[in-house]
Amino acid sequence: MRSIWRGAITFGLVNVPVKLYAATEDHDLPLHQVHDADGGRIRYQRRCEICGRIVDYEHIDRAYDAGDRTVVITDEDLKSLPSAASREIDVVEFVPSEQVDTIRLDKSYFLEPDSKSPRSYVLLKRVLQKADRIAIVQFTLRQKTRLGALRVHGDVLLLQSLLWDDEVRAADFPSLKTDIRIQQRELEMAESLVRSFESDFSPADYTDEYQVQLKQLVDAKLEHGESVDTEATFGKQPDEGDGDVIDLMEALRRSVAANREASDKRRRTPAKRGA
């Protein structure tokens, strides 16, 4: 992995030099756009609407449209902002883990000690573990001030950027304000269905089926050309059904029965983890 930022975690007078790495990566099959008539690749050009010339990226500034005026912001302007120069992950407070709503979680980053002695790094990690707290931090990354949650992940410190309060929408749905009565039988059957699905989460058990099938399709086209038999590639697909409407209780009853049958089958067959 290659670090994308270097700085220090600061809390009080304690300084913890760190290097920051992206903790996740995209696994999607890379695709580009082509003209459907001849297969020619589609290219995008940055063209000035005034002079009509194609503009190189180094000659492009940003701008804010204020309606009657346009304010141009240069790279030098952005670098002059005081927060843009900060190289610190500043601890603001330590909060209980359950107070950080998962809806606010954005990007995740690993932090590596960036000093000859990782003593302060290990100290902070152990304090967070013992207190069972998350550190709320503020930092600047790619010229943007960000809010973050600093916590322990295995043997390392993990920094997760958080959405600002005004970036999270409020869910206000009129359909949920009506008085909806749930029968006791429905609740009990739903609880039974939940129990039949109970397990321990193991991410390795799950596979991105869309990407697997997309790779199969690409390989089939490389081998057979455009005249690919999708049924031969993916097998015969089941019908979607006749769209019959069944009541909630019947749906719950069928779901419990189907899941019990699937569970019995899994117990008889050794589990195979996803790729």
C-alpha positions in Angstrom: 0.0 0.0 0.0 1.1 3.6 -0.6 0.4 6.3 2.0 -1.7 9.2 0.8 -1.1 11.6 3.7 1.3 12.2 6.5 0.7 14.1 9.7 0.1 13.6 13.4 -2.7 12.8 15.8 -2.8 15.4 18.5 -4.7 15.2 21.8 -3.6 17.6 24.6 0.2 18.0 24.3 0.6 14.4 23.0 1.7 14.1 19.3 1.4 10.8 17.4 3.1 10.9 14.0 1.2 8.8 11.5 0.9 7.9 7.8 -2.6 7.4 6.3 -3.6 4.7 3.8 -6.9 4.0 2.1 -8.5 1.0 3.9 -10.8 0.0 1.0 -10.5 -0.5 -2.7 -12.9 -0.9 -5.7 -13.1 -4.4 -7.2 -15.4 -3.6 -10.1 -14.4 -4.8 -13.5 -13.1 -1.7 -15.4 -15.4 -0.7 -18.3 -15.3 2.3 -20.7 -17.8 3.8 -23.1 -17.8 3.1 -26.8 -20.0 4.1 -29.8 -22.6 1.4 -30.4 -22.3 1.8 -34.2 -18.6 1.1 -34.7 -17.1 0.4 -31.2 -15.0 3.6 -31.2 -14.0 4.7 -27.7 -15.8 7.8 -26.4 -13.5 10.5 -25.2 -14.3 13.5 -23.1 -12.7 16.9 -23.8 -12.5 19.9 -21.6 -13.5 22.6 -24.1 -13.8 26.3 -23.2 -17.3 27.7 -24.2 -15.8 31.1 -25.0 -12.8 30.5 -27.1 -13.7 26.9 -28.2 -10.2 25.5 -27.4 -9.5 22.3 -25.6 -8.0 23.2 -22.2 -5.3 21.3 -20.4 -6.1 20.4 -16.8 -3.3 22.7 -15.4 -5.1 25.7 -16.9 -8.4 25.0 -15.2 -9.5 26.9 -12.2 -12.7 26.4 -10.1 -15.5 28.9 -9.9 -18.7 29.6 -7.8 -21.8 30.8 -9.6 -23.5 33.5 -7.5 -26.2 34.1 -10.0 -25.3 37.6 -11.3 -21.6 37.0 -10.8 -19.0 34.2 -11.1 -16.2 34.0 -8.5 -13.1 32.3 -9.7 -11.1 30.3 -7.1 -7.5 29.4 -8.0 -5.3 26.6 -6.5 -3.4 29.4 -4.8 -6.6 30.7 -3.2 -7.4 27.2 -1.9 -3.9 26.7 -0.5 -4.2 30.1 1.3 -7.0 28.8 3.5 -5.7 28.2 7.1 -7.3 24.8 7.5 -5.8 23.6 4.1 -2.3 23.8 5.6 -3.1 21.7 8.6 -1.3 18.3 9.0 -3.0 17.3 12.2 -5.7 14.9 13.2 -7.0 16.9 16.1 -8.8 14.9 18.8 -11.8 16.9 20.0 -13.5 14.5 22.4 -13.8 10.8 23.3 -17.4 9.4 23.0 -19.1 6.1 23.6 -19.1 3.9 20.4 -22.8 3.6 20.2 -23.2 7.4 19.9 -21.6 7.4 16.4 -24.6 6.5 14.1 -23.4 4.3 11.2 -25.3 6.5 8.7 -22.6 9.1 9.2 -19.7 6.8 8.3 -18.0 7.7 5.0 -14.4 6.7 4.0 -12.1 4.5 6.0 -8.3 4.9 6.4 -5.6 2.9 8.2 -3.1 4.8 10.3 0.5 3.6 10.6 3.0 4.9 13.1 5.4 7.3 11.4 8.3 7.5 13.9 11.2 5.4 15.0 9.4 4.7 18.2 5.7 3.9 17.9 5.3 4.3 21.7 2.7 7.2 21.6 0.7 5.3 18.8 0.5 2.1 21.0 -0.4 4.2 24.0 -3.3 5.8 22.3 -4.5 2.5 20.9 -4.5 0.9 24.3 -6.3 3.8 25.9 -9.0 3.6 23.3 -9.4 -0.1 23.9 -9.5 0.2 27.6 -12.0 3.1 27.7 -14.1 1.5 24.9 -14.4 4.9 23.4 -14.1 6.4 19.9 -12.1 9.6 19.4 -14.0 12.3 17.5 -11.4 14.2 15.4 -11.1 17.0 12.9 -8.6 16.9 10.0 -7.9 18.2 6.5 -7.5 15.9 3.6 -7.4 16.9 -0.1 -8.1 20.5 0.7 -11.3 19.7 2.7 -11.9 19.9 6.4 -13.4 16.7 7.6 -14.9 15.3 10.7 -13.8 11.8 11.7 -14.0 8.9 14.1 -10.8 7.3 15.3 -11.0 3.8 16.7 -9.1 0.6 17.1 -9.4 -2.0 14.3 -7.5 -5.2 15.1 -3.8 -4.1 15.6 -4.1 -0.7 14.0 -5.9 2.6 14.4 -8.6 3.2 11.9 -9.8 6.7 10.9 -13.3 6.9 9.4 -14.4 10.2 8.0 -17.9 11.3 9.1 -20.6 13.2 7.2 -21.3 16.6 8.6 -24.6 17.1 10.3 -26.2 19.0 7.4 -25.2 16.2 5.0 -27.5 13.7 6.6 -31.1 13.9 5.4 -34.0 13.6 7.7 -36.4 10.8 6.9 -39.9 12.2 7.1 -42.3 9.8 5.4 -46.1 10.5 5.7 -46.8 6.8 5.1 -45.2 6.0 8.5 -47.3 8.5 10.4 -50.5 6.5 10.0 -51.7 4.1 12.7 -50.6 0.7 11.5 -51.8 -2.3 13.7 -49.7 -5.4 13.8 -51.4 -8.6 14.9 -49.8 -10.7 17.6 -49.7 -13.7 15.3 -47.9 -11.7 12.7 -45.3 -10.5 15.2 -44.6 -14.0 16.5 -44.3 -15.4 13.0 -41.9 -12.5 12.1 -39.8 -13.2 15.2 -39.7 -16.9 14.2 -38.4 -15.9 10.8 -35.7 -13.6 12.3 -34.6 -16.5 14.5 -34.3 -18.8 11.5 -31.9 -16.3 9.9 -29.7 -15.7 13.0 -26.0 -16.3 12.5 -22.6 -14.7 13.0 -21.5 -12.2 10.3 -18.6 -13.4 8.2 -17.8 -11.1 5.2 -15.8 -13.8 3.4 -19.0 -15.8 3.0 -20.4 -13.2 0.5 -19.6 -12.7 -3.1 -20.4 -9.9 -5.5 -22.4 -12.0 -7.9 -22.9 -9.1 -10.4 -19.1 -8.7 -10.9 -18.6 -12.5 -11.1 -21.3 -12.8 -13.8 -20.0 -9.7 -15.6 -16.6 -11.4 -15.8 -18.2 -14.6 -17.1 -19.9 -12.5 -19.8 -16.7 -10.8 -20.8 -14.8 -14.1 -21.0 -17.7 -15.7 -23.0 -17.6 -12.8 -25.5 -13.8 -13.0 -25.8 -14.2 -16.7 -26.6 -17.3 -16.7 -28.8 -17.7 -13.2 -30.0 -20.9 -11.2 -29.9 -23.1 -14.2 -30.5 -23.1 -15.4 -26.9 -25.7 -17.8 -25.7 -26.6 -16.4 -22.3 -28.5 -19.5 -21.3 -25.4 -21.6 -22.0 -23.3 -19.1 -20.1 -25.4 -18.6 -17.0 -27.9 -21.5 -17.2 -31.7 -21.3 -17.5 -33.0 -18.6 -15.3 -36.1 -19.3 -13.2 -39.4 -17.5 -14.0 -40.2 -14.4 -12.0 -43.6 -15.8 -11.1 -47.1 -14.9 -11.9 -47.2 -11.9 -9.5 -49.9 -13.4 -7.3 -50.5 -11.3 -4.2 -50.4 -13.2 -0.9 -51.2 -11.8 2.5 -48.6 -10.9 5.1 -49.2 -13.9 7.3 -49.0 -16.4 4.5 -45.8 -14.7 3.2 -44.2 -15.1 6.7 -45.3 -18.7 7.0 -43.9 -19.6 3.6 -40.6 -17.7 4.4 -40.1 -19.6 7.7 -40.7 -23.0 6.0 -38.4 -22.2 3.1 -35.6 -21.0 5.3 -35.9 -24.1 7.6 -35.6 -26.3 4.5 -32.6 -24.3 3.3 -31.0 -24.6 6.8 -31.5 -28.3 6.9 -29.9 -28.6 3.4 -26.9 -26.5 4.5 -26.4 -28.7 7.6 -26.3 -31.8 5.3 -23.9 -30.1 2.9 -20.4 -28.8 4.0 -20.3 -25.0 3.7 -18.3 -23.4 0.9 -17.1 -19.9 1.5 -17.6 -17.2 -1.2 -14.6 -16.0 -3.3 
